[in-house]
Amino acid sequence: MEDTYKTIINTSESIYKDKGSKFIAIAIPIKNQNQIKNHLNFIRKKYHDASHHCYAWALGLKRENHRFNDDGEPSGTAGKPIYGQILSYNITNVLIVVIRYFGGTKLGKGGLINAYKNAASGALNNNRIVTETIREIYRVSFDYTLMNDIMKIFKENDLMKIDQKFELDCSIDFEIRKKNVDKILSLFNKLNNIKIERLDFK
């Protein structure tokens, strides 16, 4: 099971100029569509005097969710070439916005495609691409008498603890790499009188 993906680690910018027009590209790491909405609203306000705010984004291991927008530029000349750079760099969980200040001279369809492509590429070149692993977060709840059995599973499988509570009723929150989930859960489920539940993933 594939459980790794490439993404960027921080926000980066680049500027591209052509025939008086200025293109400011911003590449931003994202986790969900709510973040996209917030970033777009902020950028539109910050660059409220710009001619266009074109963008593309992708979310998911295989970029299952993605979208691009020309924001008034001729169809296919802005959002699509920006998204093309996301594909070219083979990354996901990323938003790229390119803000254009019109310089008075039309660039033509080919010129626009080239400008938006180069602006987006520049922002990604100014970033760092890393490989991330999908991890799911679980909580195991158990009686104190099972402590040794539980800790043995943690130690032998090098599981990362996030939080723990050791009282009469004990619980440990921990991460499992996605491809190892079935194996680890089966080890815990061999024990009696425990409860295991998924909390989240990251």
N, C-alpha and C positions, 0 to 999 in steps of 0.2 A: 504494500500500500504506500503510495506516494504521500508524504506529509511535510515536504519542504517547499518553500517558494522564495523567490528573490524580490526584494523591495529596497526602497531607499531608507536612510536612517534619520534624515533631518530635512528641514526646509532649505531650498537653495534657489538662487536666481541667476538669470543671465539677461543681457540686453543685445538685441540684434537691430541693425538699422539698414534701411534701404530706401533710397530716393526721398529722404526727408521723413519717412514714416519710422516710428520707434516702436519696437516690440519688446515688452518686458515679460519674460517667462518666469513663472514661479512653480516649482515642483514641491509637493507636500505629501508626506506619508499619512495615510488614513486607515481607519479601522472599520468605519461604517458610514452609511449614507447621511446620517445626521451631522457628522463632522464635515462632510462635503458641503452641505447646505450652509453651515456656519462659516466655513472658509470662503465660500463664494459671496455670501452677504458682506463679509468683512472686506474682501478685495474690491467688490463693486463700490462700497462706500469710500474706501481709501483712494481708489482711482476713478472717482465719480465723473471726472472731466474727460475720460478716455473715450475714443470712438467705439471700441469693441472690447468685450471681455469673453474671449473664446476659451473653451476648455475641453478636456477629456479626462475620464477617470476609469479605473478598473478595480474591482474587488473580487476576492475569492481565489482559491488555489489555481483554478484554470481560467481566471478572469470571467467567471460565470456572469457576474454583473458588471456591465460597462456602459458608458454613454459618452457621446461627444456632441458639441454644440458650436455652431458657426456664429451665433449672436449677430446676425445681420450681414455677415460677409457672404459672398456668393457660395451657393451650396457645394460642399465638398472641399472648400479651399482652406479651412481653418481647423475645425474640430477633428476631421479625419486624419490630416497629416500629424496633428498632435498625438492622437491615439496611435498612429503608426509608429511613433517613437517609443511608446509604451511597449508595443509588440516587439520592436526592434531590439530593445534592451532586455526583453523577456522578464518584465517585472509586473507586479500587481500591488494592490493596496496603495495606490498612488493617485493623486490628483495633480494635473498640470493645467495651469491657467496662463494664457498669453494675452496680455493687455496691449491694445494697439492705439497709438496716437497717430492719427492720419497726418501725413506731411504735405498734402496738397497734390501729389502726383499719384495717379492710379498705377498699381503694379501689374495688373492683369492677372488672370487666373494662375498661370504658371509662377509668377512672381510671388503671389500670395501663398501658394502651397509651399514654395521654397522658404519663404520668410517664417511661416509658422512652424515648419519642420525644423529649421535651424535654431529657432528660438527655444523650442522644446528640448532639442538635443543638447543645447548649451547648458540649460538648467540641470539636466541629468548628468552631464559631464562634470558639473561643479558639485555633485553630490557623491555619496559613496553607496554602492550597491552591496547588500549583504544577503546571505541565505538564512532564512528564518525557519524554525521548526514549529509545526502546529502541536500544541500541548493542550490536553484536556485536564480540568481540575475536578477532583473528587474529594468527598469526605467519607472516611470510614469511622463508624461509631461502634464501640465495643466495651465489654466489661473489663475492669482492671485485671481480672484473672487471666485474660488473653494477651496481656501486654507482650510477653516474650515471643509468642507466635507472630503477633503483628509486627514487632520490631525486626524479627528475623526476615520477613518478606521485604521490609524497607531496606535493610542492609544488603541483602543478597541481590536486590534489583536496582540498587542505587537510586531510590526514589527521592525526589526533592520535596521536602516538607515546606508548607507555607504557613501553617498555623497548627497549634495543638492545644489540647485541654486534657490534663490528667487529673481526674478526680475519681469518684466511684464509677461514674459513667465517663468514659474517655472518648475523645475524637481527635482525628488528625486530618487536616486538609493538605492535599498534595497534588503534584503535577504528574501526568503520565504522557509521554510522547505518543501521539495518535496511533502510530502503527503497533505500539506495544499494549494498547488498552485491553484487548481481549485476553491476552496472556496474563496480565496483572490482575484483572478482575477475577479470572478463574482461580488464581491462587488464593485470593481473599475469600471467595465463595466456598472454598473447601472447608473453611472454619465455620463452626456453629455459633449462633447467637451474635452475629455481627450485622451491621446495616451499612450498605455502601450506596452513595448517591452522587450523581454528577452535579457539580455546581456551575461550571462555566468552561470556556476554552479561551485560549489566547494564541 
